[in-house]
Amino acid sequence: MKQKTLFYCTACGNETPKWAGKCPACGAWNTIVEQPEAPRTAGRGAGKTVKQRGLATRKACPVTELESDEEIRFPTGMGELDRVLGGGAVKGSLVLVGGAPGIGKSTLMLQICSKLCENSKVLYVSGEESEHQLKLRAKRLRVESGSLYVISETNLGDVLESVTTEQPDILIVDSIQTLYNDGLDSPAGSVSQVKDCTMALMQLAKGQGITVFVIGHVNKEGSIAGPKVLEHMVDCVLYFEGDQHTSHRILRAAKNRFGATNEIGVFEMRDEGLSQVENPSEMLLSGRPDDAPGTCVTCVMEGVRPVLAEIQALVVTSAGGSPRRTSNGFDYNRAAMLLAVLEKRGGLRVSACDAYLNIIGGLWLDEPAADLAAVVALASSYLDRPVPNGLVAIGEVGLTGELRTVGQLAQRVSEARRLGFKTCVIPAHRAESLGEFPGLQLLPARNIGEAIRAALRPTE
C-alpha cells in the first residue's frame, strides 16, 4: 500500500492536501513542508471496530451532573511565573514554554525545581544536555535536592518507561524538538514527530495527573516545528521574549485554560540565573536620558499590573523621494495612522520626514493608551524640543485628533505618581472625575494640539 503524503504549514500548523508556496490559512510564504503520514498498523487498531479494540464507549451526560471541583494549584517558587500561569501551576496540566534558543527557558525550568522538589518529585528529561552538564548547571543555579531526578534521553518510549518507573509528580521535557517516536519514519523535530510526542505527553498528564512542562524552540519568524503547531494541544502556552544581548526577559501567556492571558512576568538574567523583577516600571525607565527630544513616557496595563514604558521617536528629513517608516515594539499601521493625524490635525509636516518609533525594554505596546505618548514623542523630535522628565502622557488618539479616554485611568495615574512623575497629560473629559492626586498635576487636553502645547511648554 502506497504511503500517503501530507503537507503542513510550519508557521500555523495548518494541513494542506498539496504543496503551495503560500499557506492558505495564515498567508506565510515558504512554510509548507512535506511529511509522510505514519502508516496504520494492526497495533494501532486499523480496520477494527470499537468493540474489537476493547474500548468502552462513553455516554453523554448533562452538564449539570458533571463535577465542578476546582483545579489544584501549587506555587512554582517564582512569583513572576505564578502570575503568568494565573496563580500557580495546575496539577495534571500540560504547559508549553517557547522561545528562541538561548533565551533562558532551560534556566527557568531548572530554577523552579528548587521549590518544586520541596513537596513533589520532579523528573527532568533533557535531550540536549548530558547528565554531567545538567549537574554543572544545577550547581551553578544552586539547585540541589534528592527529589530531583534527571535523565538524558530522546526516545519517547524510554521517557515513558522512566516515568512509569520513577512515578514523578512533575515532568519537564527539554526540548520537544529532540524527542522522537521510533514508530514514525520522520526525523526528530519534524511536524509529525513533535505532534505525536506532545500527544503522548498530553495523555500522560491527563491520565495520571502529572504536571508536564515542555520546552519548545522557535526562531524569530516562528517558522520551525515547535510551539506554533502545538498551541491547540496544550493547556498553557508561555513565550519567553527578550534580546540575548540584553539582561532582561519577559514571559507572556499566549494561551491559558486556567487563567488570564494578559499578564506578564519580568526577569533579569544574571550569572547565578534568572532574578525576578518586582517593579518592571523602574527597570524599563532606568537609564532614561535627561532633556533629550523625542522621548515620552506612558502607562500601559499588563493584566492587572500598570507598567510605565518609554517611547522614543526620531523624525528626520527624508533623503529620498519616499519617506521611511519603522516601528519596533509598536504596531506599524497604528504608527502610520498617528503620523497622518499629526500632520493633518497637529500642523506638523512629517510626511516629508523619515520617522522611527522604538519601545525601550523589549515591550510590545498593543493598546491605544500609548497613542498620545507616541504623538508627543514624534512632535518632540520634529520640533527638537525635549519633554520634561517628570511628564507622562496617557490617552487614545482618534482620526480627528481628539483624545479619548482609556480604561483603568485612575490606576495608571496612581502608578505614575508613585514613581515620582510630577505632571500627567490626560483626556480633558476625564479630568474632573479622577479627583486629585497630591504631588501630581493633571494637564487635561481635548486634542493633540493642546496635548503637544501642554507637554512641550517651556519649563519654569
WOTAQUI-V320822 format. One record per residue. RES is the residue in three letters. SS is DSSP state (A for helix, B for strand, O for the rest). Layout:
# WOTAQUI-V320822
RES:SS / RES:SS
This chain:
# WOTAQUI-V320822
MET:O / LYS:O / GLN:O / LYS:O / THR:B / LEU:B / PHE:B / TYR:B / CYS:B / THR:O / ALA:O / CYS:O / GLY:O / ASN:O / GLU:B / THR:B / PRO:O / LYS:O / TRP:O / ALA:O / GLY:O / LYS:B / CYS:O / PRO:O / ALA:O / CYS:O / GLY:O / ALA:O / TRP:B / ASN:O / THR:O / ILE:B / VAL:B / GLU:B / GLN:B / PRO:B / GLU:O / ALA:O / PRO:O / ARG:O / THR:O / ALA:A / GLY:A / ARG:A / GLY:O / ALA:O / GLY:O / LYS:O / THR:O / VAL:O / LYS:O / GLN:O / ARG:O / GLY:O / LEU:O / ALA:O / THR:O / ARG:O / LYS:O / ALA:O / CYS:O / PRO:O / VAL:A / THR:A / GLU:A / LEU:O / GLU:O / SER:O / ASP:O / GLU:O / GLU:O / ILE:O / ARG:B / PHE:B / PRO:O / THR:O / GLY:O / MET:O / GLY:A / GLU:A / LEU:A / ASP:A / ARG:A / VAL:A / LEU:A / GLY:O / GLY:O / GLY:O / ALA:B / VAL:B / LYS:O / GLY:O / SER:O / LEU:B / VAL:B / LEU:B / VAL:B / GLY:B / GLY:B / ALA:O / PRO:O / GLY:O / ILE:O / GLY:O / LYS:A / SER:A / THR:A / LEU:A / MET:A / LEU:A / GLN:A / ILE:A / CYS:A / SER:A / LYS:A / LEU:A / CYS:O / GLU:O / ASN:O / SER:O / LYS:O / VAL:B / LEU:B / TYR:B / VAL:B / SER:B / GLY:O / GLU:O / GLU:O / SER:O / GLU:A / HIS:A / GLN:A / LEU:A / LYS:A / LEU:A / ARG:A / ALA:A / LYS:A / ARG:A / LEU:O / ARG:O / VAL:O / GLU:O / SER:O / GLY:O / SER:O / LEU:B / TYR:B / VAL:B / ILE:B / SER:B / GLU:O / THR:O / ASN:B / LEU:A / GLY:A / ASP:A / VAL:A / LEU:A / GLU:A / SER:A / VAL:A / THR:A / THR:A / GLU:A / GLN:O / PRO:O / ASP:O / ILE:B / LEU:B / ILE:B / VAL:B / ASP:B / SER:O / ILE:O / GLN:O / THR:O / LEU:O / TYR:B / ASN:O / ASP:O / GLY:O / LEU:O / ASP:O / SER:O / PRO:O / ALA:O / GLY:O / SER:O / VAL:A / SER:A / GLN:A / VAL:A / LYS:A / ASP:A / CYS:A / THR:A / MET:A / ALA:A / LEU:A / MET:A / GLN:A / LEU:A / ALA:A / LYS:A / GLY:A / GLN:A / GLY:O / ILE:O / THR:B / VAL:B / PHE:B / VAL:B / ILE:B / GLY:B / HIS:B / VAL:O / ASN:O / LYS:O / GLU:O / GLY:O / SER:O / ILE:O / ALA:O / GLY:O / PRO:A / LYS:A / VAL:A / LEU:O / GLU:O / HIS:O / MET:O / VAL:O / ASP:O / CYS:B / VAL:B / LEU:B / TYR:B / PHE:B / GLU:B / GLY:O / ASP:O / GLN:O / HIS:O / THR:O / SER:O / HIS:B / ARG:B / ILE:B / LEU:B / ARG:B / ALA:B / ALA:B / LYS:B / ASN:B / ARG:O / PHE:O / GLY:O / ALA:O / THR:O / ASN:O / GLU:O / ILE:B / GLY:B / VAL:B / PHE:B / GLU:B / MET:B / ARG:B / ASP:O / GLU:O / GLY:B / LEU:B / SER:B / GLN:B / VAL:O / GLU:O / ASN:O / PRO:A / SER:A / GLU:A / MET:A / LEU:A / LEU:A / SER:O / GLY:O / ARG:O / PRO:O / ASP:O / ASP:O / ALA:O / PRO:O / GLY:O / THR:B / CYS:B / VAL:B / THR:B / CYS:B / VAL:B / MET:B / GLU:B / GLY:O / VAL:O / ARG:B / PRO:B / VAL:B / LEU:B / ALA:B / GLU:B / ILE:B / GLN:B / ALA:B / LEU:B / VAL:B / VAL:B / THR:B / SER:O / ALA:O / GLY:O / GLY:O / SER:O / PRO:O / ARG:O / ARG:B / THR:B / SER:B / ASN:B / GLY:O / PHE:B / ASP:O / TYR:A / ASN:A / ARG:A / ALA:A / ALA:A / MET:A / LEU:A / LEU:A / ALA:A / VAL:A / LEU:A / GLU:A / LYS:A / ARG:O / GLY:O / GLY:O / LEU:O / ARG:O / VAL:A / SER:A / ALA:A / CYS:B / ASP:B / ALA:B / TYR:B / LEU:B / ASN:B / ILE:B / ILE:A / GLY:A / GLY:A / LEU:O / TRP:O / LEU:B / ASP:O / GLU:O / PRO:A / ALA:A / ALA:A / ASP:A / LEU:A / ALA:A / ALA:A / VAL:A / VAL:A / ALA:A / LEU:A / ALA:A / SER:A / SER:A / TYR:A / LEU:A / ASP:O / ARG:O / PRO:O / VAL:O / PRO:O / ASN:O / GLY:O / LEU:B / VAL:B / ALA:B / ILE:O / GLY:O / GLU:B / VAL:B / GLY:O / LEU:O / THR:O / GLY:O / GLU:B / LEU:B / ARG:B / THR:O / VAL:O / GLY:O / GLN:O / LEU:A / ALA:A / GLN:A / ARG:A / VAL:A / SER:A / GLU:A / ALA:A / ARG:A / ARG:A / LEU:O / GLY:O / PHE:O / LYS:O / THR:B / CYS:B / VAL:B / ILE:B / PRO:B / ALA:A / HIS:A / ARG:A / ALA:A / GLU:A / SER:A / LEU:A / GLY:O / GLU:O / PHE:B / PRO:O / GLY:O / LEU:B / GLN:B / LEU:B / LEU:B / PRO:B / ALA:B / ARG:O / ASN:B / ILE:A / GLY:A / GLU:A / ALA:A / ILE:A / ARG:A / ALA:A / ALA:A / LEU:O / ARG:O / PRO:O / THR:O / GLU:O
